[in-house]
Amino acid sequence: MLKRLFIKDYKNVENSEVRNQYGVVAGVFGIFSNGVLFVIKLIIGIIANSVTIIADAFNNLSDSASSVLTIIGFRLSNKPADREHPYGHARYEYIAGIVISLLILSMGVIFAKTSVEKIFTPEKLIINLATYIVLILAIIVKIIQMLVYLDFANSINSATIKANAIDSRNDVVATFAVFISVVIMGVFNINIDAYMGLIVSIFIIMSGINTLRDTINPLLGIGATPEQIDLVKKKILKHKEIKGIHDLVIHSYGGNNTFVTVHAEVPLEMNIVVAHDIINNIEKEFKEDLGMDLTIHVDPLDLNNEETTRLYKKVKAIFKEFDDTLKMHDFRIISQDNHIDIVFDVLVPYEKNYTKKELIKLLLNNFKGEKGKYYFNITIDRPFS
């Protein structure tokens, strides 16, 4: 509803200006809703003398600050590329997410300290109907917040807005815990305010740690999603001239700034001008359809050499029997006067620690029955995607 009302052309999420509007609208919505909750909860918390409600109120205040940072982050990330930052400024969005996470974390620590102090020096609570109404209202508002943020985050694939959605979800749980504690204190006259305040504080701290991890990961560089890999593969391999791809690497610089590199196999006999034209068209197609900057390296594939095909099948069978997670590419043979060089790359999963020496020994043991001499020149690759 919000995006339809306040975001022009909201379906065009590939557009950087539209993406920026998503961030700004989400931020303004967060500032307003969290600001209202903060004022109401703070008043009720002071009247009731409840550290739990006051802690929850200041958690809402930190959420308002997070919304301000969301707006700043999106504004900065929308700056165009320049000489110093040729890949754009979209990663400012991640930096904003880190600051938001640190704010959440610090608020949790502060109120954990206050709650511990209240455990040793408890104070009398004043609970009335207004207390219940405010907490129920807060839960409803936070659920609406969570749903709006999730919708926005999924629409533009934003880690920062997703962090806000997760924080809102945690607030629903935390405020519900506050509500239960107030009910218990009101009905049974048992003062568990400080203990529930400590639980809420720990919940806030855990939320801060989790969101911090989620926003740091993209800055460190994470692997492509299975959906991204599948999309790239299908879009390239629909061109029948491309016989296979490997060494797929997808770099994200935040937002819609995605750079892709891949090796594409074409028949050895294909004219170089024809191959260049095909590759050039695929790269243009990716930019126009997906907004991705694609660079393709061409690998010639010898499909008509019987000896190459025979040796490829043999090596492939050896690896399959030994460990079927090993994958080969760039396979070729070089015939010398008294031996044959077999050259290829082998993709080894990160959890496997095979060395080049081990794999060559494996192949030599299996090639003992072959006539002639074979030398293996192997390059070990690790999967980027």
N, C-alpha and C positions, 0 to 999 in steps of 0.2 A: 504493500500500500504506500509506504513512505517513498520508495524509489519511483513509483508511478507519479506521485505528486510533485516531487522535488528534483528528480533527475531527468533532464531532457535526453531523449534517445537512450534510455537506460539499458536497452538490450544490446547496444553496440559496445560491449565490454572490452573489445580489443583497442578501442580508442583511449588514449592516455588521459584526455580531458574528462571523459565519462568516468573512468576509473578514479580520477581525482575527486569528482563530485560524489561518488559513493563514499569515499573516506570522509569528506567534509560533512555530508548529511549524517553519517553514522556518528561522527564526533559531536555535532550539534545536538543530536537526539540524546546522546549519552550525557552531555553537560546538563541539559535541561532536566531530564528524568532523575539523574543521580543527585543534582542540586536540590530538587524538591524533596527527595527522600532524606537527604542529609539534614535539612532544616527541620523537617517533621520529627525524625528520629532523635535528633539532638535535643529538641524541646521535651519530648516524651521521656528520653533517657535521663535528663536532668531532674524532671519532676519525679520520676520513679526512683532516682538515685541508683540507676542500674549501669554498671560498667559494661555489661554485655550489650545493652542497647546502644550505649554511647560508642562502644568499639565498632558496632555494626554501622552506626551513623558515620563515623570517620572512615570506615571502609568505603562507604558511598562517596565521601568527599574525595578519596584517592581515585575512585572510579571516574569522577568528574575531571580530575587532573589527567587521568589516562586518556580521556576523550579529547582534551585540549592537545595532548601530545599526538594523538591520532591525526588530528587536523594538521598540525605542524608537519608531521611526518609525510603525509600525503602531499601537502603543498610543496615541500622540498623535493620529494621524489618525482614530482611532475616537471621539474626544471629540465630543459633540453640538454643534450650532450654538449660538452665544450672541449677545448683543447686539453685541459687537465683531466677530464672525465669523459673519454670518448664512448664509454658504454652507458652513459646516462647517470642519473642520480637516484634511481628507483630503490636502491638499498637503504636510503634514508628511512624508508618504511620499516625495515628490520631494526634499525637503530632506535626508532621510536618505540617499537615493541619491546626492546631490551630495557629502555628506561621505564616503561610501564610496568614491566615485570619486577624491576628493582623497587619501584614505589609500592607495589603490592607486598613484596617481601618485607620492606622496612615497616610498613603499617602493621603487619602481623607480629613482628618482633616487639614493637612498641606496646601493643596491647597485650601481648603475652606477659610482658614485664608488669603492666598495670594489674592484670588478672591475678598474678602470683602475689602481688602486694595485698590485694583485696582478700585473698584466701586467709592471710594471717591477720588482717584487720577488717573483718566484714562490717558492712553498714546496713542499716535498715532500708528495706525497699518499700516503695509505694506503687501498687499496681491497681489500675482501674480499667474501665471499659475502653477508654481511648488507647491504652497500651495495646490491647488485643486488635483493635481496628487498624492501627498504624502498621502493626507487623503483618497482618493479613494483606493490607494494601501493598506493602513492600514486596511481599512474595509474588503477588500478581504482576506488579510493575517489572520485577526482575525476570519473570518468565517471558513477558512481552519483549523485554530487552534482549534476552537470549535468542529468541526466535528471529527478531529483526537482524541482530548481528550475524547469526548463522546464515540467514538468507543473503545478506550482503557479502559475507566472506566467501560463500560458495559461488556467488555470481561472478566475483572477480579474482577468486583464488588468493585471498589476502591473509597472510599469517598474522598480521597485526589485528585485524578485525576479528579473526578467529580467536585470538588471545582474549579479546574483550568478551566474546561469546562464552568462552570457557570460564572467565571470571564471573560473568553473570550467572552461569549455571551453578558455580560454587556458592555464590551469594544466595541463591534460592535455598540451597541445602543449609547454609549457615543461618540464614534468617528463620528458616523452619525450626532449626535447633533452638534458636533464641525463643521462638514462640512456644515450643514445648516446655522449655525451662520456666518461662513466665507462667504458663498454665500450672505447672507443678508447684511453683512458689505461691501462686494465688490460691490454689485449692488446698494444698497440704501445709502451707506456711513453712516450707523448708527452703532456706536460703542457699541455693546452688548457683547463684549468679556468677560468682568469681570462677567457679569450676567450668561452667558453660562458656564463660568469656575466654578461658584458657583453651578450651576445645575449638571455639571459633577462631581464635588467634592461630592455633596450629594449622587449622584448615586453610587460613589465609596464607600462611607461610608456605605450605605445600603447593598451593595454587601459584604463588610467585615463583617457586623453583621450577614447576612444570612449564609455565609460560616462558620463563627465561630460557629453558632448554629448547623449547620449540622455536623461539625467535633467533637463538644463536646458531642453530643447525644450518639454516639457509646461508648464513654468512660464511660458515666453515666450508660449505659446499656439500650438497647431498645428492645422492643418485637420482636418476630420473624415475618417475613412477611407471609401473607396468602399462598404464594407459598411454602415457607419452611415448614409450618405446613401441608399443603396438601401432599407434597412430603413424609414427615416422616410418616404420617398416612397411606398413600397408601402402602408404602414399608413394614410397620409392619403388617398391616391388610391383606396383600395378603397371609400371613401364616394363614391358616384356623384354626389352634389350638388357635390363639389369638382371643378372643371374643370381645375385646374392649380395648381402651387405654384412659388414662386420666393423669392429672398432667404433661403435656408435658412442658418441660423447655428447651430452646435453648440458650446456652451461646456462644457468639462470642468473641474471644480474638484477633480479627483482622486477615486479610488475610484468609487463609484456616483453621485456628485453631478454629474449632467449636466443642463444647461439648453438648451432648444432654442427658437429663434424662427423663424417662417416666415410668408410671405404666402400666403394661399390665395384662389384666384379662385372666385367664385360668380356665378351669373347675376344680372344687374342687377335683374331683376324679382322676385327672391326676397324674401319677407317678412323683415324684419330680425329679428323674434322667432324665426322658424324657423331663420335662419342662425345666430343666437346659440346656439340649442339644439344644433344640429349641431356647431358648433365646441366648445362646452362638453363635449359627450360625447366628442369626439376627444381633448381635453386630458385628461379623466379616464382614458380608455383608455390613454394613454401612461404616465400615472403608475402605474396599477394593473398594467399588463402589463410595462413596461420600466423603471419607476422613474425616468423622465425627466420633468422639469418643462417642459411644452410651452406656449408662448404663440403664438397664431395671430392675425395681422392679416388682416382680411377685405378683399379687393379686388373690387369689383363689376365684372363682365365683361359688356359689351354684345354679346350673341350675335345679336340680331335686327336690328341696324341695318346695312343693306346697304352704305351709304357707309363706315362704320367697317370693315366686313369687307374691302371692296375696297381701301381705303387701307392696311390692315394687311398684306394679301397683297402689295401693291406694294412697301411699305417692306421687308418681309421678303425679297422677291426681290432687291432692290437690295443689301442686306447680304450675302445668300448669294453673289451673284456677286462682290462686293468681297472679303469675308472670311467664310467660313461658320462661323468660331468666334464671331462676334458673335451674341448672343441678345437678343431683346426681351421686355419684359413691361410690365404696367400701361399698355397701349396704349389711348388714347382720343382722341376729337376734340371740339373745342369750336367750334361754328359761330358766327361773328361776322357783322356786317352786310356787310362787304366782303372777308372772308377766312376761312380755317379754320385754327385752331391744332391741330397734331398733337403730342400730348404722350405721351411714353413714356420708359422707362428702357432702357438698353442695357448688357448685361453684357460687359465687355471683359477678356480674360485678362490676367494680370499681365505676361506677356512682350510684350504689344502696347502701344504708346504713342500710340494715336490720341487726339486732342483733340476736344472738343465742336465746335470751329470746323471741323475737318477733316470730321467726319461730317455736319454740317449742310450744308457746301458740297457734299459728295457727293450728298446727297439733293436739294438745290436744282437741281443740274445734271441729275439724272434726272427732275425734275418740270417741266422747261421746257415739255414738250408738253401739260401738264395745263391745263384751263380753270380760271380763277380763281386766287386767291392762297393760298399755303400758307406758314405759319410753323411752324418746328419748335422745340419746347421739349424738349430732351434732357437726361436725367440719366445720367451715366456711373457704373455700378456696377462693383465688383471682386468676384470670387467669394470667398466665405468658405468654400465647401465644393465 
